Amino acid sequence: MPSQAGFFDIAFNQTRATFVATIHAPANTVGRVCLPKLGSSDYHVRVGTRAVLGKVDGDYVCADGLAPAKGESELRVERSG
């Protein structure tokens, strides 16, 4: 996906119980990631090893201000149903 900051390389894997997005982002970018709710009432997403409380937006749970860890280019965001 192109942007003014450069290209984002995004891959995902979905099962009935989980949705995992792996994002390679341009340096110094921060963004919003939205993953399916998967029928769950828990609105946390896992960003790497930490849990982040997201906000519901229709059928999705969204988390703002996400960026790869310092010195890394990959951001992994996971949601369980």
Biopython code that builds the backbone (N, CA, C, O; Angstrom):
import numpy as np
from Bio.PDB.StructureBuilder import StructureBuilder

atoms = [
    (1, "MET", "N", (0.854, -1.166, 0.000)),
    (1, "MET", "CA", (0.000, 0.000, 0.000)),
    (1, "MET", "C", (0.902, 1.232, 0.000)),
    (1, "MET", "O", (1.713, 1.391, 0.912)),
    (2, "PRO", "N", (0.784, 2.092, -0.986)),
    (2, "PRO", "CA", (1.609, 3.299, -1.022)),
    (2, "PRO", "C", (1.068, 4.389, -0.096)),
    (2, "PRO", "O", (-0.130, 4.449, 0.183)),
    (3, "SER", "N", (1.969, 5.243, 0.371)),
    (3, "SER", "CA", (1.599, 6.413, 1.161)),
    (3, "SER", "C", (2.640, 7.493, 0.895)),
    (3, "SER", "O", (3.631, 7.244, 0.209)),
    (4, "GLN", "N", (2.424, 8.681, 1.428)),
    (4, "GLN", "CA", (3.400, 9.753, 1.258)),
    (4, "GLN", "C", (4.727, 9.414, 1.931)),
    (4, "GLN", "O", (5.778, 9.893, 1.504)),
    (5, "ALA", "N", (4.688, 8.589, 2.982)),
    (5, "ALA", "CA", (5.900, 8.220, 3.717)),
    (5, "ALA", "C", (6.658, 7.073, 3.063)),
    (5, "ALA", "O", (7.812, 6.822, 3.409)),
    (6, "GLY", "N", (6.029, 6.373, 2.126)),
    (6, "GLY", "CA", (6.629, 5.207, 1.481)),
    (6, "GLY", "C", (5.621, 4.077, 1.432)),
    (6, "GLY", "O", (4.432, 4.277, 1.681)),
    (7, "PHE", "N", (6.103, 2.895, 1.111)),
    (7, "PHE", "CA", (5.209, 1.745, 0.966)),
    (7, "PHE", "C", (5.032, 0.990, 2.278)),
    (7, "PHE", "O", (5.979, 0.822, 3.046)),
    (8, "PHE", "N", (3.808, 0.541, 2.520)),
    (8, "PHE", "CA", (3.483, -0.349, 3.618)),
    (8, "PHE", "C", (3.306, -1.738, 3.025)),
    (8, "PHE", "O", (2.573, -1.907, 2.051)),
    (9, "ASP", "N", (3.962, -2.720, 3.596)),
    (9, "ASP", "CA", (3.801, -4.111, 3.175)),
    (9, "ASP", "C", (2.981, -4.787, 4.268)),
    (9, "ASP", "O", (3.437, -4.902, 5.406)),
    (10, "ILE", "N", (1.774, -5.235, 3.930)),
    (10, "ILE", "CA", (0.843, -5.757, 4.917)),
    (10, "ILE", "C", (0.432, -7.175, 4.538)),
    (10, "ILE", "O", (0.040, -7.439, 3.401)),
    (11, "ALA", "N", (0.526, -8.084, 5.507)),
    (11, "ALA", "CA", (0.071, -9.462, 5.320)),
    (11, "ALA", "C", (-0.824, -9.809, 6.504)),
    (11, "ALA", "O", (-0.686, -9.238, 7.586)),
    (12, "PHE", "N", (-1.740, -10.746, 6.292)),
    (12, "PHE", "CA", (-2.579, -11.167, 7.414)),
    (12, "PHE", "C", (-2.879, -12.649, 7.307)),
    (12, "PHE", "O", (-2.783, -13.259, 6.241)),
    (13, "ASN", "N", (-3.249, -13.208, 8.460)),
    (13, "ASN", "CA", (-3.652, -14.598, 8.545)),
    (13, "ASN", "C", (-4.881, -14.643, 9.448)),
    (13, "ASN", "O", (-4.855, -14.118, 10.561)),
    (14, "GLN", "N", (-5.948, -15.266, 8.974)),
    (14, "GLN", "CA", (-7.177, -15.341, 9.749)),
    (14, "GLN", "C", (-7.617, -16.779, 9.895)),
    (14, "GLN", "O", (-7.612, -17.549, 8.935)),
    (15, "THR", "N", (-8.002, -17.132, 11.123)),
    (15, "THR", "CA", (-8.661, -18.396, 11.407)),
    (15, "THR", "C", (-10.026, -18.039, 11.999)),
    (15, "THR", "O", (-10.387, -16.863, 12.055)),
    (16, "ARG", "N", (-10.774, -19.029, 12.434)),
    (16, "ARG", "CA", (-12.060, -18.728, 13.073)),
    (16, "ARG", "C", (-11.879, -17.982, 14.384)),
    (16, "ARG", "O", (-12.765, -17.234, 14.797)),
    (17, "ALA", "N", (-10.729, -18.178, 15.050)),
    (17, "ALA", "CA", (-10.527, -17.617, 16.381)),
    (17, "ALA", "C", (-9.543, -16.459, 16.443)),
    (17, "ALA", "O", (-9.524, -15.736, 17.439)),
    (18, "THR", "N", (-8.729, -16.258, 15.419)),
    (18, "THR", "CA", (-7.716, -15.198, 15.481)),
    (18, "THR", "C", (-7.577, -14.472, 14.144)),
    (18, "THR", "O", (-7.910, -14.994, 13.080)),
    (19, "PHE", "N", (-7.077, -13.263, 14.250)),
    (19, "PHE", "CA", (-6.721, -12.472, 13.071)),
    (19, "PHE", "C", (-5.387, -11.820, 13.397)),
    (19, "PHE", "O", (-5.282, -11.078, 14.374)),
    (20, "VAL", "N", (-4.369, -12.089, 12.592)),
    (20, "VAL", "CA", (-3.039, -11.541, 12.814)),
    (20, "VAL", "C", (-2.639, -10.728, 11.591)),
    (20, "VAL", "O", (-2.667, -11.230, 10.467)),
    (21, "ALA", "N", (-2.267, -9.470, 11.813)),
    (21, "ALA", "CA", (-1.763, -8.607, 10.747)),
    (21, "ALA", "C", (-0.292, -8.329, 11.014)),
    (21, "ALA", "O", (0.089, -7.966, 12.127)),
    (22, "THR", "N", (0.531, -8.503, 9.986)),
    (22, "THR", "CA", (1.951, -8.183, 10.069)),
    (22, "THR", "C", (2.198, -7.034, 9.108)),
    (22, "THR", "O", (1.925, -7.136, 7.912)),
    (23, "ILE", "N", (2.715, -5.946, 9.641)),
    (23, "ILE", "CA", (2.868, -4.723, 8.864)),
    (23, "ILE", "C", (4.328, -4.289, 8.872)),
    (23, "ILE", "O", (4.925, -4.123, 9.936)),
    (24, "HIS", "N", (4.897, -4.107, 7.696)),
    (24, "HIS", "CA", (6.223, -3.504, 7.547)),
    (24, "HIS", "C", (5.965, -2.068, 7.115)),
    (24, "HIS", "O", (5.473, -1.821, 6.015)),
    (25, "ALA", "N", (6.301, -1.126, 7.985)),
    (25, "ALA", "CA", (5.965, 0.276, 7.762)),
    (25, "ALA", "C", (7.212, 1.103, 7.468)),
    (25, "ALA", "O", (8.307, 0.750, 7.905)),
    (26, "PRO", "N", (7.054, 2.203, 6.728)),
    (26, "PRO", "CA", (8.176, 3.111, 6.518)),
    (26, "PRO", "C", (8.660, 3.675, 7.860)),
    (26, "PRO", "O", (7.895, 3.738, 8.823)),
    (27, "ALA", "N", (9.894, 4.069, 7.915)),
    (27, "ALA", "CA", (10.478, 4.616, 9.145)),
    (27, "ALA", "C", (9.690, 5.828, 9.640)),
    (27, "ALA", "O", (9.169, 6.615, 8.849)),
    (28, "ASN", "N", (9.617, 5.957, 10.943)),
    (28, "ASN", "CA", (9.009, 7.112, 11.612)),
    (28, "ASN", "C", (7.532, 7.309, 11.276)),
    (28, "ASN", "O", (7.059, 8.444, 11.205)),
    (29, "THR", "N", (6.802, 6.212, 11.070)),
    (29, "THR", "CA", (5.371, 6.328, 10.825)),
    (29, "THR", "C", (4.600, 5.763, 12.013)),
    (29, "THR", "O", (5.052, 4.836, 12.685)),
    (30, "VAL", "N", (3.449, 6.329, 12.252)),
    (30, "VAL", "CA", (2.543, 5.906, 13.316)),
    (30, "VAL", "C", (1.158, 5.823, 12.686)),
    (30, "VAL", "O", (0.778, 6.678, 11.887)),
    (31, "GLY", "N", (0.408, 4.787, 13.053)),
    (31, "GLY", "CA", (-0.882, 4.654, 12.390)),
    (31, "GLY", "C", (-1.958, 4.001, 13.218)),
    (31, "GLY", "O", (-1.782, 3.684, 14.394)),
    (32, "ARG", "N", (-3.070, 3.816, 12.560)),
    (32, "ARG", "CA", (-4.253, 3.178, 13.142)),
    (32, "ARG", "C", (-4.421, 1.821, 12.474)),
    (32, "ARG", "O", (-4.350, 1.706, 11.250)),
    (33, "VAL", "N", (-4.645, 0.791, 13.293)),
    (33, "VAL", "CA", (-4.863, -0.558, 12.775)),
    (33, "VAL", "C", (-6.224, -1.027, 13.259)),
    (33, "VAL", "O", (-6.538, -0.928, 14.445)),
    (34, "CYS", "N", (-7.037, -1.543, 12.329)),
    (34, "CYS", "CA", (-8.370, -2.055, 12.651)),
    (34, "CYS", "C", (-8.438, -3.526, 12.277)),
    (34, "CYS", "O", (-8.139, -3.902, 11.144)),
    (35, "LEU", "N", (-8.833, -4.359, 13.239)),
    (35, "LEU", "CA", (-8.968, -5.796, 13.028)),
    (35, "LEU", "C", (-10.404, -6.208, 13.319)),
    (35, "LEU", "O", (-11.085, -5.534, 14.092)),
    (36, "PRO", "N", (-10.887, -7.306, 12.718)),
    (36, "PRO", "CA", (-12.260, -7.765, 12.960)),
    (36, "PRO", "C", (-12.518, -8.071, 14.437)),
    (36, "PRO", "O", (-11.629, -8.541, 15.147)),
    (37, "LYS", "N", (-13.749, -7.797, 14.892)),
    (37, "LYS", "CA", (-14.126, -8.095, 16.284)),
    (37, "LYS", "C", (-14.161, -9.586, 16.560)),
    (37, "LYS", "O", (-13.954, -10.001, 17.700)),
    (38, "LEU", "N", (-14.413, -10.391, 15.562)),
    (38, "LEU", "CA", (-14.476, -11.851, 15.696)),
    (38, "LEU", "C", (-15.524, -12.300, 16.712)),
    (38, "LEU", "O", (-15.378, -13.353, 17.333)),
    (39, "GLY", "N", (-16.576, -11.505, 16.880)),
    (39, "GLY", "CA", (-17.655, -11.885, 17.783)),
    (39, "GLY", "C", (-17.336, -11.757, 19.257)),
    (39, "GLY", "O", (-18.139, -12.164, 20.096)),
    (40, "SER", "N", (-16.190, -11.204, 19.592)),
    (40, "SER", "CA", (-15.767, -11.094, 20.984)),
    (40, "SER", "C", (-16.210, -9.769, 21.585)),
    (40, "SER", "O", (-16.334, -8.771, 20.874)),
    (41, "SER", "N", (-16.450, -9.758, 22.893)),
    (41, "SER", "CA", (-16.758, -8.512, 23.593)),
    (41, "SER", "C", (-15.512, -7.930, 24.258)),
    (41, "SER", "O", (-15.591, -6.887, 24.907)),
    (42, "ASP", "N", (-14.371, -8.585, 24.105)),
    (42, "ASP", "CA", (-13.093, -8.066, 24.599)),
    (42, "ASP", "C", (-12.495, -7.221, 23.482)),
    (42, "ASP", "O", (-12.299, -7.708, 22.369)),
    (43, "TYR", "N", (-12.210, -5.981, 23.771)),
    (43, "TYR", "CA", (-11.759, -5.068, 22.722)),
    (43, "TYR", "C", (-10.267, -4.761, 22.792)),
    (43, "TYR", "O", (-9.834, -3.675, 22.405)),
    (44, "HIS", "N", (-9.490, -5.709, 23.281)),
    (44, "HIS", "CA", (-8.041, -5.559, 23.294)),
    (44, "HIS", "C", (-7.445, -6.163, 22.023)),
    (44, "HIS", "O", (-7.972, -7.133, 21.479)),
    (45, "VAL", "N", (-6.359, -5.588, 21.567)),
    (45, "VAL", "CA", (-5.537, -6.180, 20.512)),
    (45, "VAL", "C", (-4.149, -6.362, 21.105)),
    (45, "VAL", "O", (-3.734, -5.601, 21.980)),
    (46, "ARG", "N", (-3.438, -7.367, 20.629)),
    (46, "ARG", "CA", (-2.064, -7.574, 21.068)),
    (46, "ARG", "C", (-1.163, -6.917, 20.046)),
    (46, "ARG", "O", (-1.255, -7.180, 18.846)),
    (47, "VAL", "N", (-0.299, -6.068, 20.537)),
    (47, "VAL", "CA", (0.684, -5.391, 19.695)),
    (47, "VAL", "C", (2.036, -5.886, 20.176)),
    (47, "VAL", "O", (2.535, -5.451, 21.214)),
    (48, "GLY", "N", (2.629, -6.805, 19.411)),
    (48, "GLY", "CA", (3.834, -7.456, 19.901)),
    (48, "GLY", "C", (3.479, -8.260, 21.134)),
    (48, "GLY", "O", (2.696, -9.207, 21.055)),
    (49, "THR", "N", (4.054, -7.886, 22.292)),
    (49, "THR", "CA", (3.800, -8.613, 23.533)),
    (49, "THR", "C", (2.855, -7.879, 24.476)),
    (49, "THR", "O", (2.567, -8.379, 25.564)),
    (50, "ARG", "N", (2.373, -6.723, 24.090)),
    (50, "ARG", "CA", (1.516, -5.956, 25.009)),
    (50, "ARG", "C", (0.073, -5.900, 24.509)),
    (50, "ARG", "O", (-0.193, -5.951, 23.309)),
    (51, "ALA", "N", (-0.844, -5.794, 25.465)),
    (51, "ALA", "CA", (-2.264, -5.670, 25.152)),
    (51, "ALA", "C", (-2.629, -4.194, 25.118)),
    (51, "ALA", "O", (-2.247, -3.431, 26.006)),
    (52, "VAL", "N", (-3.367, -3.797, 24.091)),
    (52, "VAL", "CA", (-3.803, -2.416, 23.922)),
    (52, "VAL", "C", (-5.321, -2.414, 23.800)),
    (52, "VAL", "O", (-5.880, -3.176, 23.011)),
    (53, "LEU", "N", (-5.988, -1.568, 24.570)),
    (53, "LEU", "CA", (-7.434, -1.457, 24.487)),
    (53, "LEU", "C", (-7.791, -0.672, 23.234)),
    (53, "LEU", "O", (-7.360, 0.467, 23.056)),
    (54, "GLY", "N", (-8.580, -1.290, 22.371)),
    (54, "GLY", "CA", (-9.007, -0.638, 21.142)),
    (54, "GLY", "C", (-10.377, -0.028, 21.286)),
    (54, "GLY", "O", (-11.020, -0.140, 22.331)),
    (55, "LYS", "N", (-10.820, 0.622, 20.220)),
    (55, "LYS", "CA", (-12.152, 1.226, 20.167)),
    (55, "LYS", "C", (-12.939, 0.535, 19.063)),
    (55, "LYS", "O", (-12.409, 0.241, 17.991)),
    (56, "VAL", "N", (-14.199, 0.284, 19.341)),
    (56, "VAL", "CA", (-15.054, -0.380, 18.358)),
    (56, "VAL", "C", (-15.432, 0.613, 17.264)),
    (56, "VAL", "O", (-15.811, 1.753, 17.535)),
    (57, "ASP", "N", (-15.320, 0.152, 16.028)),
    (57, "ASP", "CA", (-15.737, 0.918, 14.862)),
    (57, "ASP", "C", (-16.470, -0.054, 13.941)),
    (57, "ASP", "O", (-15.852, -0.708, 13.100)),
    (58, "GLY", "N", (-17.791, -0.148, 14.102)),
    (58, "GLY", "CA", (-18.579, -1.116, 13.336)),
    (58, "GLY", "C", (-18.227, -2.532, 13.732)),
    (58, "GLY", "O", (-18.343, -2.894, 14.903)),
    (59, "ASP", "N", (-17.798, -3.340, 12.777)),
    (59, "ASP", "CA", (-17.417, -4.733, 13.035)),
    (59, "ASP", "C", (-15.928, -4.890, 13.337)),
    (59, "ASP", "O", (-15.395, -5.998, 13.274)),
    (60, "TYR", "N", (-15.257, -3.789, 13.662)),
    (60, "TYR", "CA", (-13.808, -3.815, 13.871)),
    (60, "TYR", "C", (-13.427, -3.241, 15.223)),
    (60, "TYR", "O", (-14.177, -2.469, 15.819)),
    (61, "VAL", "N", (-12.249, -3.628, 15.700)),
    (61, "VAL", "CA", (-11.630, -3.040, 16.871)),
    (61, "VAL", "C", (-10.386, -2.312, 16.359)),
    (61, "VAL", "O", (-9.526, -2.914, 15.716)),
    (62, "CYS", "N", (-10.299, -1.011, 16.651)),
    (62, "CYS", "CA", (-9.217, -0.186, 16.119)),
    (62, "CYS", "C", (-8.327, 0.332, 17.248)),
    (62, "CYS", "O", (-8.811, 0.681, 18.324)),
    (63, "ALA", "N", (-7.037, 0.376, 16.989)),
    (63, "ALA", "CA", (-6.075, 0.927, 17.936)),
    (63, "ALA", "C", (-5.267, 1.999, 17.208)),
    (63, "ALA", "O", (-4.787, 1.781, 16.096)),
    (64, "ASP", "N", (-5.124, 3.149, 17.845)),
    (64, "ASP", "CA", (-4.416, 4.286, 17.255)),
    (64, "ASP", "C", (-3.005, 4.406, 17.812)),
    (64, "ASP", "O", (-2.687, 3.857, 18.868)),
    (65, "GLY", "N", (-2.168, 5.131, 17.085)),
    (65, "GLY", "CA", (-0.824, 5.450, 17.554)),
    (65, "GLY", "C", (0.132, 4.274, 17.534)),
    (65, "GLY", "O", (1.076, 4.239, 18.324)),
    (66, "LEU", "N", (-0.088, 3.304, 16.646)),
    (66, "LEU", "CA", (0.759, 2.122, 16.613)),
    (66, "LEU", "C", (1.944, 2.311, 15.669)),
    (66, "LEU", "O", (1.820, 2.904, 14.597)),
    (67, "ALA", "N", (3.079, 1.799, 16.089)),
    (67, "ALA", "CA", (4.307, 1.865, 15.294)),
    (67, "ALA", "C", (5.183, 0.681, 15.674)),
    (67, "ALA", "O", (5.062, 0.158, 16.782)),
    (68, "PRO", "N", (6.064, 0.246, 14.775)),
    (68, "PRO", "CA", (7.004, -0.824, 15.127)),
    (68, "PRO", "C", (7.882, -0.386, 16.309)),
    (68, "PRO", "O", (8.110, 0.805, 16.518)),
    (69, "ALA", "N", (8.365, -1.365, 17.072)),
    (69, "ALA", "CA", (9.277, -1.069, 18.171)),
    (69, "ALA", "C", (10.526, -0.387, 17.619)),
    (69, "ALA", "O", (10.897, -0.596, 16.464)),
    (70, "LYS", "N", (11.160, 0.415, 18.437)),
    (70, "LYS", "CA", (12.355, 1.151, 18.006)),
    (70, "LYS", "C", (13.398, 0.185, 17.433)),
    (70, "LYS", "O", (13.725, -0.827, 18.052)),
    (71, "GLY", "N", (13.901, 0.503, 16.274)),
    (71, "GLY", "CA", (14.918, -0.323, 15.635)),
    (71, "GLY", "C", (14.353, -1.475, 14.823)),
    (71, "GLY", "O", (15.115, -2.225, 14.213)),
    (72, "GLU", "N", (13.024, -1.634, 14.801)),
    (72, "GLU", "CA", (12.403, -2.713, 14.034)),
    (72, "GLU", "C", (11.531, -2.133, 12.925)),
    (72, "GLU", "O", (11.106, -0.980, 12.992)),
    (73, "SER", "N", (11.274, -2.941, 11.916)),
    (73, "SER", "CA", (10.419, -2.477, 10.823)),
    (73, "SER", "C", (9.089, -3.215, 10.795)),
    (73, "SER", "O", (8.198, -2.855, 10.026)),
    (74, "GLU", "N", (8.945, -4.247, 11.630)),
    (74, "GLU", "CA", (7.730, -5.061, 11.603)),
    (74, "GLU", "C", (6.849, -4.777, 12.803)),
    (74, "GLU", "O", (7.323, -4.704, 13.937)),
    (75, "LEU", "N", (5.565, -4.619, 12.543)),
    (75, "LEU", "CA", (4.564, -4.454, 13.579)),
    (75, "LEU", "C", (3.599, -5.626, 13.456)),
    (75, "LEU", "O", (3.013, -5.847, 12.396)),
    (76, "ARG", "N", (3.434, -6.378, 14.545)),
    (76, "ARG", "CA", (2.521, -7.526, 14.547)),
    (76, "ARG", "C", (1.363, -7.194, 15.480)),
    (76, "ARG", "O", (1.563, -6.890, 16.657)),
    (77, "VAL", "N", (0.146, -7.256, 14.934)),
    (77, "VAL", "CA", (-1.061, -6.945, 15.703)),
    (77, "VAL", "C", (-1.968, -8.160, 15.619)),
    (77, "VAL", "O", (-2.225, -8.678, 14.532)),
    (78, "GLU", "N", (-2.462, -8.622, 16.791)),
    (78, "GLU", "CA", (-3.252, -9.849, 16.846)),
    (78, "GLU", "C", (-4.537, -9.630, 17.621)),
    (78, "GLU", "O", (-4.577, -8.874, 18.591)),
    (79, "ARG", "N", (-5.578, -10.301, 17.179)),
    (79, "ARG", "CA", (-6.882, -10.234, 17.829)),
    (79, "ARG", "C", (-7.433, -11.642, 17.961)),
    (79, "ARG", "O", (-7.400, -12.415, 17.004)),
    (80, "SER", "N", (-7.941, -11.982, 19.143)),
    (80, "SER", "CA", (-8.551, -13.293, 19.374)),
    (80, "SER", "C", (-10.027, -13.134, 19.636)),
    (80, "SER", "O", (-10.455, -12.165, 20.263)),
    (81, "GLY", "N", (-10.800, -14.076, 19.163)),
    (81, "GLY", "CA", (-12.244, -14.011, 19.342)),
    (81, "GLY", "C", (-12.728, -14.884, 20.433)),
    (81, "GLY", "O", (-13.929, -14.932, 20.699)),
]
sb = StructureBuilder()
sb.init_structure("model")
sb.init_model(0)
sb.init_chain("A")
sb.init_seg("    ")
for serial, (resi, resn, name, xyz) in enumerate(atoms, 1):
    if name == "N":
        sb.init_residue(resn, " ", resi, " ")
    sb.init_atom(name, np.array(xyz, "f"), 0.0, 1.0, " ", f" {name:<3s}", serial, name[0])
structure = sb.get_structure()
